[in-house]
Amino acid sequence: MAETPDKIAALLDVAHVLESIAVPYALVGGVAVGIHSGVPCATADTDIAVLSTVDRAALGQALTQAGFRLVGDFQHSSNFRHRSGEPVQFVFDSAFDPMIQRAEHFVVSGTSIAIVRKPDLIAMKERAATDPARRRSKALRDQADLELLRGDVPEPDEGW
């Protein structure tokens, strides 16, 4: 395993795997917030929404064959670890399916990456921030992400 988890390598490998098995997806979460807001966000993992109807066993097999390691499987998500050590969470939620279908694309190192549109990411973050079952620290992070997405972006030279 590499010394530092590599978000870019993990994202590129995910995109290649999902494209190879024709699974629609979109980058969501903190990495997507950073791209849409222009402000890098501290985030523990890379979050990928995939269609809720995907064959999860086939997805898991394709990821495992590509060098990802399954570390947790839950009702609405599966957690994998990329060979670099980067945690990658795959989210399965029917509410996200239309958002995945509307995803935009951007290019990283010659690879097209699907990313949820900014209005859809705001809707996802609003839902998460108001979920009473969500851990408070995560809900607060979601609220901060919403402010970034709505334009409350710090100036490069602003002080405390």
C-alpha positions as CSV (number, residue, x, y, z in Angstrom):
1,M,0.0,0.0,0.0
2,A,1.2,3.5,-0.8
3,E,2.1,5.9,2.0
4,T,-0.6,8.4,1.1
5,P,-4.0,7.5,-0.2
6,D,-4.4,8.7,-3.8
7,K,-7.8,10.2,-4.5
8,I,-7.0,10.8,-8.2
9,A,-5.8,7.3,-8.9
10,A,-8.8,5.9,-7.0
11,L,-11.2,8.0,-9.0
12,L,-9.6,7.1,-12.3
13,D,-9.6,3.4,-11.5
14,V,-13.3,3.6,-10.3
15,A,-14.2,5.4,-13.6
16,H,-12.5,2.7,-15.7
17,V,-14.1,-0.2,-13.8
18,L,-17.6,1.4,-14.0
19,E,-17.3,2.3,-17.6
20,S,-16.1,-1.3,-18.4
21,I,-19.2,-2.8,-16.9
22,A,-21.6,0.0,-18.1
23,V,-22.6,1.1,-14.7
24,P,-23.9,4.7,-14.6
25,Y,-22.4,6.7,-11.7
26,A,-21.6,10.1,-10.4
27,L,-19.0,11.6,-8.1
28,V,-20.7,13.0,-5.0
29,G,-19.6,14.0,-1.5
30,G,-16.6,16.2,-0.5
31,V,-14.6,15.7,-3.6
32,A,-17.6,16.9,-5.7
33,V,-18.1,19.9,-3.3
34,G,-14.4,20.8,-3.8
35,I,-14.7,20.7,-7.6
36,H,-18.0,22.7,-7.7
37,S,-17.0,25.3,-5.1
38,G,-13.3,25.6,-6.2
39,V,-12.3,25.1,-2.6
40,P,-10.5,21.8,-1.8
41,C,-12.4,20.0,1.0
42,A,-11.0,17.8,3.7
43,T,-12.8,14.5,3.2
44,A,-12.0,11.0,4.4
45,D,-13.0,9.2,1.3
46,T,-14.2,9.4,-2.3
47,D,-18.0,9.0,-2.7
48,I,-19.6,7.5,-5.8
49,A,-23.3,7.2,-6.3
50,V,-24.3,4.4,-8.6
51,L,-27.8,3.4,-9.8
52,S,-29.8,1.7,-7.1
53,T,-30.7,-1.1,-9.5
54,V,-27.1,-2.1,-10.1
55,D,-26.1,-5.7,-9.6
56,R,-24.1,-5.2,-6.4
57,A,-22.4,-8.6,-6.6
58,A,-21.2,-7.9,-10.2
59,L,-20.0,-4.5,-9.2
60,G,-18.1,-5.9,-6.2
61,Q,-16.6,-8.6,-8.4
62,A,-15.4,-6.1,-11.0
63,L,-13.9,-3.8,-8.3
64,T,-12.2,-6.7,-6.6
65,Q,-10.7,-7.9,-9.9
66,A,-9.4,-4.3,-10.4
67,G,-7.6,-4.4,-7.0
68,F,-10.1,-2.8,-4.7
69,R,-10.8,-4.5,-1.4
70,L,-14.2,-4.7,0.2
71,V,-14.1,-3.4,3.8
72,G,-17.8,-2.9,4.6
73,D,-21.2,-3.7,3.0
74,F,-24.4,-2.0,4.2
75,Q,-28.0,-1.6,3.1
76,H,-27.3,1.6,1.1
77,S,-23.6,1.5,0.6
78,S,-20.5,-0.6,0.0
79,N,-17.1,0.6,1.2
80,F,-13.9,-0.4,-0.6
81,R,-10.3,0.4,-0.2
82,H,-8.2,1.3,-3.3
83,R,-4.7,-0.2,-3.7
84,S,-3.3,3.2,-2.6
85,G,-5.3,3.1,0.6
86,E,-7.9,5.6,-0.5
87,P,-11.4,4.7,1.0
88,V,-14.1,4.7,-1.7
89,Q,-17.8,4.5,-0.7
90,F,-20.4,3.4,-3.3
91,V,-23.9,4.7,-2.5
92,F,-27.1,3.0,-3.7
93,D,-30.1,5.3,-3.2
94,S,-33.0,5.5,-5.6
95,A,-33.4,9.2,-4.8
96,F,-30.0,9.7,-6.5
97,D,-30.8,7.8,-9.7
98,P,-32.2,10.8,-11.6
99,M,-29.2,12.9,-10.5
100,I,-26.8,10.2,-11.8
101,Q,-28.6,10.3,-15.2
102,R,-28.2,14.1,-15.3
103,A,-24.5,14.1,-14.3
104,E,-22.0,16.3,-16.0
105,H,-18.5,15.2,-17.1
106,F,-15.1,16.6,-16.6
107,V,-11.7,15.2,-17.8
108,V,-9.0,14.1,-15.4
109,S,-5.8,12.7,-17.0
110,G,-7.6,11.9,-20.2
111,T,-10.5,10.1,-18.4
112,S,-14.0,11.4,-18.5
113,I,-15.4,11.5,-14.9
114,A,-19.2,11.8,-14.2
115,I,-20.0,14.3,-11.4
116,V,-23.3,15.2,-10.0
117,R,-24.6,18.6,-11.1
118,K,-24.2,21.4,-8.5
119,P,-28.0,21.9,-7.9
120,D,-28.3,18.1,-7.3
121,L,-25.3,18.1,-5.0
122,I,-27.0,20.9,-3.0
123,A,-30.2,18.8,-2.8
124,M,-28.1,15.8,-1.6
125,K,-26.4,17.9,1.1
126,E,-29.6,19.5,2.2
127,R,-31.2,16.1,2.7
128,A,-28.1,14.8,4.6
129,A,-27.8,18.0,6.8
130,T,-31.4,17.6,8.0
131,D,-31.4,13.9,8.5
132,P,-32.1,13.4,12.3
133,A,-30.3,10.1,12.3
134,R,-27.1,11.6,10.9
135,R,-24.2,12.0,13.3
136,R,-24.0,15.7,14.3
137,S,-20.4,16.2,13.1
138,K,-21.4,14.9,9.7
139,A,-24.5,17.1,9.6
140,L,-22.4,20.2,10.4
141,R,-19.9,19.3,7.7
142,D,-22.9,19.0,5.3
143,Q,-24.0,22.5,6.4
144,A,-20.6,23.9,5.7
145,D,-20.5,22.2,2.3
146,L,-23.8,23.8,1.5
147,E,-22.4,27.3,2.3
148,L,-19.5,26.6,0.0
149,L,-21.7,25.4,-2.8
150,R,-23.9,28.5,-2.4
151,G,-20.9,30.8,-2.8
152,D,-19.6,31.5,0.7
153,V,-16.0,30.9,-0.5
154,P,-13.1,32.2,1.4
155,E,-10.7,34.7,-0.2
156,P,-7.2,33.3,-0.6
157,D,-5.7,36.0,1.6
158,E,-8.4,36.5,4.2
159,G,-7.5,36.1,7.8
160,W,-9.2,34.6,10.8
